[in-house]
Structures are given as C-alpha cells and as structure tokens.
Amino acid sequence: MKKTVLSFCLLLTIISFNFRAAAQQKTKPVNSNDNNLFSAGLASAFIGGLYDDYYPYRLLKQHGNFGLGAPARLDGELLVFNGHLYQTQSSGKTTEIADTGKTPYAIVCFFKPVKVFEHVGALNKAALFSYLDSLLSNQNGIYAIHIKGKFKDVKTRAFPPVDKPYLPLAAMLDRQHFFDHTNIEGDLVGFRIPAFMEGAHITGYHFHFLSADKAFGGHIIDLLTDDITVEIDPLTSYTMDVPQTADFNNFDFKKDRKEEIKSVENGKKQ
C-alpha cells in the first residue's frame, strides 16, 4: 500500500514538473524585449520642439543595445551601438558618454541580425536605399539595419544645444553644423519604419554614423559607399514610453509635420 501511495505521489510530481516546464517554454515573459522596437518619447513631439530630457539612459539600455536618438536640449546626435552610448556634438566631436544622463527621444532594440548581405562597389544615398528596399521584402515590416564597411564619403550633421523657448526643429535648419569625411571606415546604425507608424516614429530610413575610431559621427545627410556588409534584423513588435510632462500633455499632435520631418531628415527645406 505504501509503495502504491509513494508511486502515485511521484507520478503527480513528475506530471506537475513537466506541465510547469512546458508552460515556461511556451510562454514568454510579459516584458520580453525579443524583436521589439522601443521608443522613449514620440518623434513628432521631438520634431515639434520637445527637447527637454526625461528618459534615463540607464533604463534605455535595458530595452536595447542598438539605436539612435538625441541628447538633452538638442545637444548634437545620439547613437547606441553594442550597448555603448555615443554623442556627436555640434563641434563635430564624438565621444562615448556615461549612462547617467537622460534623453528627450530615442529608439532602440536588441540587435540580432538574421540576414547578412555583401555589396561591392559604390552606392550613393538614393541607390543604397533602393538596394535596401530590394532586400526588405515586407513593405510594412519594421527593420533594424546595421551597415559596416568602407565609405568614399560621409556627410553628417549635428545641432548645437538650444534654450527655451524651443522652436520646432525644421525652423532651426540654419543652425545645423555639417561634417564631411572621405575614405573612412565605420558603421551605420538605423531603421526602416513602415508608414503605419508615422507620427510616433520617423518613417522610412533613418541612420546615424559612427566612424571605426569612434571619433566622428552624426545624423546621415549624404554618403557614397565603397564595399559594405549589411545586417538586417526584422522586428515584430514595438513599445513606447509616453512622457509624463506638462509640455507633452499640452503638445498639439493635430498638426501635420510630414514636410517638417522630411526637411529635418534631409537637412534642408523641401
């Protein structure tokens, strides 16, 4: 009788353990970052003039090791690469920064490329984007893109820090500082965001650059590639932290900022 009871108890234990193990294998944690694009803030709010920092870098790094954004008060450009934070200031100086600061706007993911392509020869910016379009089959897909290699020319920009009252970014294009480097090696960090995410994100292609020696960077204005390697990570979800600030609460989201975003992306009025 005792053996029968012990055997029955042992059987129940095994069944219970296997059930829990199966459930754990099939169920991802609610806060899983796999294949997720995380946004601190909204692109349209940032483009519209919300430059005060609010989201800590240390928390941003919990959501991704790859991405881009802006430092506080529009002080240059921000890039996240291999878990490190880099700031390109309006002087052109690019440095790795500590995660003790905050950002007004940034997007990141944990980069895990599933496709790798090699391209030999020159591509200008338009040709590069066309080439990427040929690789990214889902027009409504969210893609993180890393491009590494040699560049015949790279033109980037950064804004200087600003003080309140803030103007929309498109109204400050005359304040941009441009940098041009030839025959340089480095990395492009960026995304292609589908049209249905417009407003919350900058749709289309958006890239920042970091030179191999980590001394030069910024938002890409123009380029001419040499031999490059393209790594692609398709993302399947996105989450967003909504700022809890008075300026955000009173921001007018009804205004159409499509043309403003194009101007800011290309560094000139359209």
TORTIDO-580713 format. One record per residue (C-alpha): chain; x negated, y, z negated; residue number from 1; residue in three letters. Coordinates in Angstrom, 1 decimal, always signed. Layout:
<sites>
<site kette="A" east="X" north="Y" up="Z" nr="NUM" rest="ALA"/>
...
</sites>
This chain:
<sites>
<site kette="A" east="+0.0" north="+0.0" up="+0.0" nr="1" rest="MET"/>
<site kette="A" east="-2.8" north="+2.4" up="-1.0" nr="2" rest="LYS"/>
<site kette="A" east="-4.6" north="+1.7" up="+2.3" nr="3" rest="LYS"/>
<site kette="A" east="-1.4" north="+2.4" up="+4.2" nr="4" rest="THR"/>
<site kette="A" east="-0.9" north="+5.7" up="+2.5" nr="5" rest="VAL"/>
<site kette="A" east="-4.6" north="+6.7" up="+3.0" nr="6" rest="LEU"/>
<site kette="A" east="-4.4" north="+5.8" up="+6.7" nr="7" rest="SER"/>
<site kette="A" east="-1.2" north="+7.8" up="+7.1" nr="8" rest="PHE"/>
<site kette="A" east="-2.8" north="+10.8" up="+5.4" nr="9" rest="CYS"/>
<site kette="A" east="-5.9" north="+10.5" up="+7.5" nr="10" rest="LEU"/>
<site kette="A" east="-3.8" north="+10.4" up="+10.7" nr="11" rest="LEU"/>
<site kette="A" east="-1.9" north="+13.5" up="+9.7" nr="12" rest="LEU"/>
<site kette="A" east="-5.2" north="+15.3" up="+9.0" nr="13" rest="THR"/>
<site kette="A" east="-6.6" north="+14.4" up="+12.4" nr="14" rest="ILE"/>
<site kette="A" east="-3.4" north="+15.4" up="+14.2" nr="15" rest="ILE"/>
<site kette="A" east="-3.3" north="+18.8" up="+12.3" nr="16" rest="SER"/>
<site kette="A" east="-7.0" north="+19.4" up="+13.1" nr="17" rest="PHE"/>
<site kette="A" east="-6.6" north="+18.6" up="+16.8" nr="18" rest="ASN"/>
<site kette="A" east="-3.5" north="+20.9" up="+17.0" nr="19" rest="PHE"/>
<site kette="A" east="-5.3" north="+23.8" up="+15.5" nr="20" rest="ARG"/>
<site kette="A" east="-8.3" north="+23.3" up="+17.7" nr="21" rest="ALA"/>
<site kette="A" east="-6.1" north="+23.1" up="+20.9" nr="22" rest="ALA"/>
<site kette="A" east="-4.3" north="+26.3" up="+19.8" nr="23" rest="ALA"/>
<site kette="A" east="-7.6" north="+28.1" up="+19.2" nr="24" rest="GLN"/>
<site kette="A" east="-8.9" north="+27.1" up="+22.7" nr="25" rest="GLN"/>
<site kette="A" east="-5.7" north="+28.3" up="+24.5" nr="26" rest="LYS"/>
<site kette="A" east="-5.1" north="+31.5" up="+22.6" nr="27" rest="THR"/>
<site kette="A" east="-7.5" north="+34.5" up="+23.0" nr="28" rest="LYS"/>
<site kette="A" east="-7.8" north="+37.0" up="+20.1" nr="29" rest="PRO"/>
<site kette="A" east="-5.4" north="+40.0" up="+20.5" nr="30" rest="VAL"/>
<site kette="A" east="-8.4" north="+42.3" up="+20.6" nr="31" rest="ASN"/>
<site kette="A" east="-10.3" north="+40.3" up="+23.2" nr="32" rest="SER"/>
<site kette="A" east="-12.5" north="+42.5" up="+25.5" nr="33" rest="ASN"/>
<site kette="A" east="-12.9" north="+39.9" up="+28.2" nr="34" rest="ASP"/>
<site kette="A" east="-12.4" north="+41.5" up="+31.7" nr="35" rest="ASN"/>
<site kette="A" east="-10.9" north="+44.6" up="+30.1" nr="36" rest="ASN"/>
<site kette="A" east="-11.5" north="+48.3" up="+31.1" nr="37" rest="LEU"/>
<site kette="A" east="-11.4" north="+50.5" up="+28.0" nr="38" rest="PHE"/>
<site kette="A" east="-10.7" north="+54.2" up="+28.2" nr="39" rest="SER"/>
<site kette="A" east="-11.3" north="+56.8" up="+25.4" nr="40" rest="ALA"/>
<site kette="A" east="-9.1" north="+59.6" up="+26.5" nr="41" rest="GLY"/>
<site kette="A" east="-7.4" north="+60.3" up="+29.8" nr="42" rest="LEU"/>
<site kette="A" east="-9.2" north="+61.5" up="+33.0" nr="43" rest="ALA"/>
<site kette="A" east="-6.5" north="+64.1" up="+33.8" nr="44" rest="SER"/>
<site kette="A" east="-6.8" north="+65.7" up="+30.4" nr="45" rest="ALA"/>
<site kette="A" east="-10.6" north="+65.8" up="+30.6" nr="46" rest="PHE"/>
<site kette="A" east="-10.5" north="+67.3" up="+34.1" nr="47" rest="ILE"/>
<site kette="A" east="-7.9" north="+69.8" up="+32.8" nr="48" rest="GLY"/>
<site kette="A" east="-10.2" north="+71.1" up="+30.1" nr="49" rest="GLY"/>
<site kette="A" east="-10.1" north="+69.0" up="+27.0" nr="50" rest="LEU"/>
<site kette="A" east="-13.9" north="+68.8" up="+26.3" nr="51" rest="TYR"/>
<site kette="A" east="-13.9" north="+68.5" up="+22.5" nr="52" rest="ASP"/>
<site kette="A" east="-15.4" north="+65.2" up="+21.4" nr="53" rest="ASP"/>
<site kette="A" east="-13.2" north="+62.9" up="+19.4" nr="54" rest="TYR"/>
<site kette="A" east="-14.1" north="+59.2" up="+20.0" nr="55" rest="TYR"/>
<site kette="A" east="-17.2" north="+57.9" up="+18.3" nr="56" rest="PRO"/>
<site kette="A" east="-19.9" north="+56.3" up="+20.4" nr="57" rest="TYR"/>
<site kette="A" east="-20.4" north="+53.5" up="+17.9" nr="58" rest="ARG"/>
<site kette="A" east="-16.7" north="+52.5" up="+18.5" nr="59" rest="LEU"/>
<site kette="A" east="-17.1" north="+52.9" up="+22.2" nr="60" rest="LEU"/>
<site kette="A" east="-19.9" north="+50.3" up="+22.2" nr="61" rest="LYS"/>
<site kette="A" east="-17.5" north="+47.8" up="+20.6" nr="62" rest="GLN"/>
<site kette="A" east="-15.4" north="+48.0" up="+23.8" nr="63" rest="HIS"/>
<site kette="A" east="-18.2" north="+47.7" up="+26.4" nr="64" rest="GLY"/>
<site kette="A" east="-21.9" north="+47.8" up="+27.3" nr="65" rest="ASN"/>
<site kette="A" east="-21.4" north="+49.3" up="+30.8" nr="66" rest="PHE"/>
<site kette="A" east="-19.7" north="+52.5" up="+31.8" nr="67" rest="GLY"/>
<site kette="A" east="-19.7" north="+56.3" up="+32.2" nr="68" rest="LEU"/>
<site kette="A" east="-18.1" north="+59.4" up="+30.7" nr="69" rest="GLY"/>
<site kette="A" east="-19.0" north="+62.8" up="+29.3" nr="70" rest="ALA"/>
<site kette="A" east="-20.7" north="+64.2" up="+26.2" nr="71" rest="PRO"/>
<site kette="A" east="-19.1" north="+66.8" up="+23.9" nr="72" rest="ALA"/>
<site kette="A" east="-18.4" north="+70.2" up="+25.3" nr="73" rest="ARG"/>
<site kette="A" east="-19.2" north="+69.0" up="+28.8" nr="74" rest="LEU"/>
<site kette="A" east="-22.9" north="+68.9" up="+28.0" nr="75" rest="ASP"/>
<site kette="A" east="-24.1" north="+67.0" up="+31.0" nr="76" rest="GLY"/>
<site kette="A" east="-23.1" north="+63.5" up="+32.0" nr="77" rest="GLU"/>
<site kette="A" east="-22.9" north="+60.2" up="+30.1" nr="78" rest="LEU"/>
<site kette="A" east="-23.9" north="+56.7" up="+31.2" nr="79" rest="LEU"/>
<site kette="A" east="-23.6" north="+53.4" up="+29.4" nr="80" rest="VAL"/>
<site kette="A" east="-25.9" north="+50.7" up="+30.7" nr="81" rest="PHE"/>
<site kette="A" east="-26.9" north="+47.4" up="+29.0" nr="82" rest="ASN"/>
<site kette="A" east="-25.4" north="+48.7" up="+25.8" nr="83" rest="GLY"/>
<site kette="A" east="-27.6" north="+51.8" up="+25.7" nr="84" rest="HIS"/>
<site kette="A" east="-26.3" north="+55.4" up="+25.9" nr="85" rest="LEU"/>
<site kette="A" east="-27.9" north="+57.9" up="+28.3" nr="86" rest="TYR"/>
<site kette="A" east="-27.2" north="+61.6" up="+28.6" nr="87" rest="GLN"/>
<site kette="A" east="-28.3" north="+63.8" up="+31.6" nr="88" rest="THR"/>
<site kette="A" east="-28.2" north="+67.4" up="+30.6" nr="89" rest="GLN"/>
<site kette="A" east="-27.9" north="+70.4" up="+32.9" nr="90" rest="SER"/>
<site kette="A" east="-31.7" north="+70.9" up="+32.8" nr="91" rest="SER"/>
<site kette="A" east="-32.0" north="+67.5" up="+34.6" nr="92" rest="GLY"/>
<site kette="A" east="-33.5" north="+65.9" up="+31.5" nr="93" rest="LYS"/>
<site kette="A" east="-32.2" north="+62.4" up="+30.9" nr="94" rest="THR"/>
<site kette="A" east="-32.7" north="+60.7" up="+27.5" nr="95" rest="THR"/>
<site kette="A" east="-31.3" north="+57.7" up="+25.6" nr="96" rest="GLU"/>
<site kette="A" east="-29.1" north="+59.0" up="+22.8" nr="97" rest="ILE"/>
<site kette="A" east="-28.1" north="+57.6" up="+19.4" nr="98" rest="ALA"/>
<site kette="A" east="-24.6" north="+56.3" up="+18.9" nr="99" rest="ASP"/>
<site kette="A" east="-23.9" north="+58.8" up="+16.1" nr="100" rest="THR"/>
<site kette="A" east="-22.1" north="+61.3" up="+18.4" nr="101" rest="GLY"/>
<site kette="A" east="-18.6" north="+61.4" up="+20.0" nr="102" rest="LYS"/>
<site kette="A" east="-17.2" north="+61.7" up="+23.5" nr="103" rest="THR"/>
<site kette="A" east="-14.2" north="+63.5" up="+24.9" nr="104" rest="PRO"/>
<site kette="A" east="-13.8" north="+61.0" up="+27.7" nr="105" rest="TYR"/>
<site kette="A" east="-15.4" north="+57.7" up="+28.7" nr="106" rest="ALA"/>
<site kette="A" east="-14.6" north="+54.3" up="+30.3" nr="107" rest="ILE"/>
<site kette="A" east="-16.4" north="+51.1" up="+29.5" nr="108" rest="VAL"/>
<site kette="A" east="-16.3" north="+47.3" up="+29.9" nr="109" rest="CYS"/>
<site kette="A" east="-18.4" north="+44.3" up="+29.1" nr="110" rest="PHE"/>
<site kette="A" east="-20.1" north="+43.8" up="+32.4" nr="111" rest="PHE"/>
<site kette="A" east="-20.2" north="+40.1" up="+33.6" nr="112" rest="LYS"/>
<site kette="A" east="-20.8" north="+40.0" up="+37.4" nr="113" rest="PRO"/>
<site kette="A" east="-19.1" north="+37.1" up="+39.2" nr="114" rest="VAL"/>
<site kette="A" east="-20.3" north="+38.1" up="+42.7" nr="115" rest="LYS"/>
<site kette="A" east="-23.7" north="+39.3" up="+43.9" nr="116" rest="VAL"/>
<site kette="A" east="-24.5" north="+40.7" up="+47.4" nr="117" rest="PHE"/>
<site kette="A" east="-27.7" north="+41.8" up="+49.0" nr="118" rest="GLU"/>
<site kette="A" east="-27.8" north="+44.6" up="+51.6" nr="119" rest="HIS"/>
<site kette="A" east="-30.9" north="+45.5" up="+53.6" nr="120" rest="VAL"/>
<site kette="A" east="-31.1" north="+48.9" up="+55.2" nr="121" rest="GLY"/>
<site kette="A" east="-29.8" north="+52.4" up="+54.8" nr="122" rest="ALA"/>
<site kette="A" east="-26.3" north="+53.4" up="+53.8" nr="123" rest="LEU"/>
<site kette="A" east="-25.1" north="+56.9" up="+53.2" nr="124" rest="ASN"/>
<site kette="A" east="-22.3" north="+57.5" up="+50.6" nr="125" rest="LYS"/>
<site kette="A" east="-19.4" north="+57.0" up="+53.0" nr="126" rest="ALA"/>
<site kette="A" east="-21.0" north="+53.9" up="+54.5" nr="127" rest="ALA"/>
<site kette="A" east="-21.7" north="+52.5" up="+51.1" nr="128" rest="LEU"/>
<site kette="A" east="-18.1" north="+52.9" up="+50.1" nr="129" rest="PHE"/>
<site kette="A" east="-16.9" north="+51.3" up="+53.3" nr="130" rest="SER"/>
<site kette="A" east="-19.3" north="+48.4" up="+52.7" nr="131" rest="TYR"/>
<site kette="A" east="-17.9" north="+48.0" up="+49.1" nr="132" rest="LEU"/>
<site kette="A" east="-14.4" north="+48.1" up="+50.5" nr="133" rest="ASP"/>
<site kette="A" east="-15.3" north="+45.1" up="+52.7" nr="134" rest="SER"/>
<site kette="A" east="-16.4" north="+43.2" up="+49.5" nr="135" rest="LEU"/>
<site kette="A" east="-13.5" north="+44.1" up="+47.3" nr="136" rest="LEU"/>
<site kette="A" east="-10.5" north="+42.2" up="+48.8" nr="137" rest="SER"/>
<site kette="A" east="-7.8" north="+43.3" up="+46.3" nr="138" rest="ASN"/>
<site kette="A" east="-6.8" north="+46.9" up="+47.0" nr="139" rest="GLN"/>
<site kette="A" east="-5.0" north="+47.0" up="+43.7" nr="140" rest="ASN"/>
<site kette="A" east="-7.9" north="+45.4" up="+41.7" nr="141" rest="GLY"/>
<site kette="A" east="-9.9" north="+47.0" up="+39.0" nr="142" rest="ILE"/>
<site kette="A" east="-13.7" north="+46.6" up="+39.7" nr="143" rest="TYR"/>
<site kette="A" east="-16.8" north="+47.3" up="+37.7" nr="144" rest="ALA"/>
<site kette="A" east="-19.7" north="+47.7" up="+40.1" nr="145" rest="ILE"/>
<site kette="A" east="-23.5" north="+47.7" up="+39.4" nr="146" rest="HIS"/>
<site kette="A" east="-25.8" north="+48.6" up="+42.3" nr="147" rest="ILE"/>
<site kette="A" east="-29.5" north="+48.2" up="+41.8" nr="148" rest="LYS"/>
<site kette="A" east="-32.4" north="+48.9" up="+44.2" nr="149" rest="GLY"/>
<site kette="A" east="-34.2" north="+51.5" up="+46.2" nr="150" rest="LYS"/>
<site kette="A" east="-32.8" north="+54.8" up="+47.3" nr="151" rest="PHE"/>
<site kette="A" east="-34.2" north="+57.0" up="+50.1" nr="152" rest="LYS"/>
<site kette="A" east="-32.3" north="+60.0" up="+48.5" nr="153" rest="ASP"/>
<site kette="A" east="-30.1" north="+60.6" up="+45.5" nr="154" rest="VAL"/>
<site kette="A" east="-28.3" north="+63.8" up="+44.7" nr="155" rest="LYS"/>
<site kette="A" east="-26.7" north="+64.1" up="+41.3" nr="156" rest="THR"/>
<site kette="A" east="-25.2" north="+66.9" up="+39.2" nr="157" rest="ARG"/>
<site kette="A" east="-24.5" north="+67.8" up="+35.6" nr="158" rest="ALA"/>
<site kette="A" east="-22.6" north="+70.7" up="+33.9" nr="159" rest="PHE"/>
<site kette="A" east="-24.0" north="+72.9" up="+31.2" nr="160" rest="PRO"/>
<site kette="A" east="-22.3" north="+72.9" up="+27.8" nr="161" rest="PRO"/>
<site kette="A" east="-19.3" north="+75.3" up="+27.5" nr="162" rest="VAL"/>
<site kette="A" east="-17.5" north="+77.1" up="+24.8" nr="163" rest="ASP"/>
<site kette="A" east="-13.8" north="+77.8" up="+24.2" nr="164" rest="LYS"/>
<site kette="A" east="-11.6" north="+78.9" up="+25.7" nr="165" rest="PRO"/>
<site kette="A" east="-12.2" north="+76.0" up="+28.1" nr="166" rest="TYR"/>
<site kette="A" east="-11.5" north="+76.3" up="+31.8" nr="167" rest="LEU"/>
<site kette="A" east="-10.4" north="+73.3" up="+34.0" nr="168" rest="PRO"/>
<site kette="A" east="-13.4" north="+71.5" up="+35.5" nr="169" rest="LEU"/>
<site kette="A" east="-12.5" north="+72.5" up="+39.1" nr="170" rest="ALA"/>
<site kette="A" east="-12.7" north="+76.2" up="+38.0" nr="171" rest="ALA"/>
<site kette="A" east="-16.3" north="+75.8" up="+36.9" nr="172" rest="MET"/>
<site kette="A" east="-17.9" north="+74.2" up="+40.0" nr="173" rest="LEU"/>
<site kette="A" east="-20.2" north="+77.3" up="+40.4" nr="174" rest="ASP"/>
<site kette="A" east="-21.8" north="+76.2" up="+37.1" nr="175" rest="ARG"/>
<site kette="A" east="-23.0" north="+72.8" up="+38.3" nr="176" rest="GLN"/>
<site kette="A" east="-26.7" north="+72.0" up="+38.3" nr="177" rest="HIS"/>
<site kette="A" east="-27.8" north="+69.8" up="+41.2" nr="178" rest="PHE"/>
<site kette="A" east="-30.8" north="+67.4" up="+41.3" nr="179" rest="PHE"/>
<site kette="A" east="-32.3" north="+65.7" up="+44.3" nr="180" rest="ASP"/>
<site kette="A" east="-34.8" north="+62.9" up="+44.2" nr="181" rest="HIS"/>
<site kette="A" east="-36.2" north="+61.0" up="+47.2" nr="182" rest="THR"/>
<site kette="A" east="-37.7" north="+57.5" up="+47.4" nr="183" rest="ASN"/>
<site kette="A" east="-36.5" north="+56.4" up="+43.9" nr="184" rest="ILE"/>
<site kette="A" east="-35.5" north="+53.2" up="+42.3" nr="185" rest="GLU"/>
<site kette="A" east="-32.6" north="+52.9" up="+39.9" nr="186" rest="GLY"/>
<site kette="A" east="-29.1" north="+51.8" up="+39.0" nr="187" rest="ASP"/>
<site kette="A" east="-25.6" north="+53.0" up="+40.0" nr="188" rest="LEU"/>
<site kette="A" east="-23.1" north="+52.3" up="+37.3" nr="189" rest="VAL"/>
<site kette="A" east="-19.5" north="+52.7" up="+38.3" nr="190" rest="GLY"/>
<site kette="A" east="-16.0" north="+51.5" up="+39.1" nr="191" rest="PHE"/>
<site kette="A" east="-13.3" north="+51.4" up="+41.8" nr="192" rest="ARG"/>
<site kette="A" east="-10.0" north="+52.2" up="+40.2" nr="193" rest="ILE"/>
<site kette="A" east="-6.7" north="+51.5" up="+42.1" nr="194" rest="PRO"/>
<site kette="A" east="-4.1" north="+54.1" up="+42.9" nr="195" rest="ALA"/>
<site kette="A" east="-1.5" north="+53.0" up="+40.4" nr="196" rest="PHE"/>
<site kette="A" east="-3.8" north="+54.1" up="+37.6" nr="197" rest="MET"/>
<site kette="A" east="-4.1" north="+57.7" up="+38.8" nr="198" rest="GLU"/>
<site kette="A" east="-4.0" north="+60.3" up="+36.1" nr="199" rest="GLY"/>
<site kette="A" east="-5.1" north="+58.2" up="+33.3" nr="200" rest="ALA"/>
<site kette="A" east="-8.2" north="+57.4" up="+35.4" nr="201" rest="HIS"/>
<site kette="A" east="-10.1" north="+58.8" up="+38.3" nr="202" rest="ILE"/>
<site kette="A" east="-9.0" north="+56.5" up="+41.2" nr="203" rest="THR"/>
<site kette="A" east="-11.3" north="+55.4" up="+43.9" nr="204" rest="GLY"/>
<site kette="A" east="-15.1" north="+55.1" up="+43.4" nr="205" rest="TYR"/>
<site kette="A" east="-16.9" north="+56.9" up="+40.6" nr="206" rest="HIS"/>
<site kette="A" east="-20.6" north="+56.4" up="+40.0" nr="207" rest="PHE"/>
<site kette="A" east="-23.3" north="+57.7" up="+37.7" nr="208" rest="HIS"/>
<site kette="A" east="-27.0" north="+57.1" up="+38.4" nr="209" rest="PHE"/>
<site kette="A" east="-30.0" north="+56.2" up="+36.2" nr="210" rest="LEU"/>
<site kette="A" east="-33.5" north="+56.0" up="+37.5" nr="211" rest="SER"/>
<site kette="A" east="-35.6" north="+53.0" up="+36.8" nr="212" rest="ALA"/>
<site kette="A" east="-37.8" north="+55.0" up="+34.5" nr="213" rest="ASP"/>
<site kette="A" east="-34.7" north="+56.3" up="+32.7" nr="214" rest="LYS"/>
<site kette="A" east="-35.8" north="+59.9" up="+33.2" nr="215" rest="ALA"/>
<site kette="A" east="-33.3" north="+61.0" up="+35.9" nr="216" rest="PHE"/>
<site kette="A" east="-29.6" north="+60.6" up="+36.2" nr="217" rest="GLY"/>
<site kette="A" east="-26.2" north="+62.3" up="+36.6" nr="218" rest="GLY"/>
<site kette="A" east="-22.9" north="+62.1" up="+38.5" nr="219" rest="HIS"/>
<site kette="A" east="-23.4" north="+60.9" up="+42.1" nr="220" rest="ILE"/>
<site kette="A" east="-22.8" north="+63.7" up="+44.7" nr="221" rest="ILE"/>
<site kette="A" east="-24.6" north="+62.1" up="+47.6" nr="222" rest="ASP"/>
<site kette="A" east="-27.0" north="+59.3" up="+48.4" nr="223" rest="LEU"/>
<site kette="A" east="-28.8" north="+57.3" up="+51.0" nr="224" rest="LEU"/>
<site kette="A" east="-29.7" north="+53.7" up="+50.0" nr="225" rest="THR"/>
<site kette="A" east="-32.5" north="+51.5" up="+51.1" nr="226" rest="ASP"/>
<site kette="A" east="-32.4" north="+47.8" up="+50.0" nr="227" rest="ASP"/>
<site kette="A" east="-29.9" north="+47.2" up="+47.3" nr="228" rest="ILE"/>
<site kette="A" east="-28.2" north="+44.5" up="+45.2" nr="229" rest="THR"/>
<site kette="A" east="-24.5" north="+44.8" up="+44.5" nr="230" rest="VAL"/>
<site kette="A" east="-23.0" north="+43.1" up="+41.4" nr="231" rest="GLU"/>
<site kette="A" east="-19.2" north="+43.0" up="+41.0" nr="232" rest="ILE"/>
<site kette="A" east="-17.1" north="+42.3" up="+38.0" nr="233" rest="ASP"/>
<site kette="A" east="-13.3" north="+42.1" up="+38.6" nr="234" rest="PRO"/>
<site kette="A" east="-11.3" north="+43.3" up="+35.6" nr="235" rest="LEU"/>
<site kette="A" east="-7.9" north="+42.1" up="+34.8" nr="236" rest="THR"/>
<site kette="A" east="-6.6" north="+44.5" up="+32.1" nr="237" rest="SER"/>
<site kette="A" east="-7.0" north="+48.0" up="+30.7" nr="238" rest="TYR"/>
<site kette="A" east="-6.5" north="+49.6" up="+27.4" nr="239" rest="THR"/>
<site kette="A" east="-6.7" north="+53.2" up="+26.3" nr="240" rest="MET"/>
<site kette="A" east="-7.2" north="+55.2" up="+23.1" nr="241" rest="ASP"/>
<site kette="A" east="-4.9" north="+58.2" up="+23.1" nr="242" rest="VAL"/>
<site kette="A" east="-6.4" north="+61.3" up="+21.4" nr="243" rest="PRO"/>
<site kette="A" east="-4.6" north="+62.4" up="+18.3" nr="244" rest="GLN"/>
<site kette="A" east="-5.5" north="+66.1" up="+18.6" nr="245" rest="THR"/>
<site kette="A" east="-3.4" north="+69.3" up="+18.8" nr="246" rest="ALA"/>
<site kette="A" east="-4.9" north="+70.2" up="+22.2" nr="247" rest="ASP"/>
<site kette="A" east="-3.9" north="+66.8" up="+23.6" nr="248" rest="PHE"/>
<site kette="A" east="-0.5" north="+67.0" up="+22.1" nr="249" rest="ASN"/>
<site kette="A" east="+0.1" north="+70.3" up="+23.9" nr="250" rest="ASN"/>
<site kette="A" east="-1.5" north="+69.4" up="+27.2" nr="251" rest="PHE"/>
<site kette="A" east="+0.6" north="+69.8" up="+30.3" nr="252" rest="ASP"/>
<site kette="A" east="+0.5" north="+66.5" up="+32.1" nr="253" rest="PHE"/>
<site kette="A" east="+3.1" north="+67.5" up="+34.7" nr="254" rest="LYS"/>
<site kette="A" east="+0.6" north="+69.4" up="+36.8" nr="255" rest="LYS"/>
<site kette="A" east="-0.7" north="+67.6" up="+39.9" nr="256" rest="ASP"/>
<site kette="A" east="-4.5" north="+67.5" up="+39.6" nr="257" rest="ARG"/>
<site kette="A" east="-5.3" north="+65.3" up="+42.6" nr="258" rest="LYS"/>
<site kette="A" east="-7.1" north="+68.1" up="+44.5" nr="259" rest="GLU"/>
<site kette="A" east="-8.9" north="+69.2" up="+41.4" nr="260" rest="GLU"/>
<site kette="A" east="-10.2" north="+65.7" up="+40.8" nr="261" rest="ILE"/>
<site kette="A" east="-11.4" north="+65.4" up="+44.5" nr="262" rest="LYS"/>
<site kette="A" east="-13.2" north="+68.7" up="+44.1" nr="263" rest="SER"/>
<site kette="A" east="-14.9" north="+67.7" up="+40.9" nr="264" rest="VAL"/>
<site kette="A" east="-15.9" north="+64.3" up="+42.2" nr="265" rest="GLU"/>
<site kette="A" east="-17.5" north="+65.8" up="+45.3" nr="266" rest="ASN"/>
<site kette="A" east="-18.9" north="+68.8" up="+43.6" nr="267" rest="GLY"/>
<site kette="A" east="-17.2" north="+71.3" up="+45.9" nr="268" rest="LYS"/>
<site kette="A" east="-13.7" north="+72.7" up="+46.6" nr="269" rest="LYS"/>
<site kette="A" east="-11.8" north="+70.5" up="+49.1" nr="270" rest="GLN"/>
</sites>
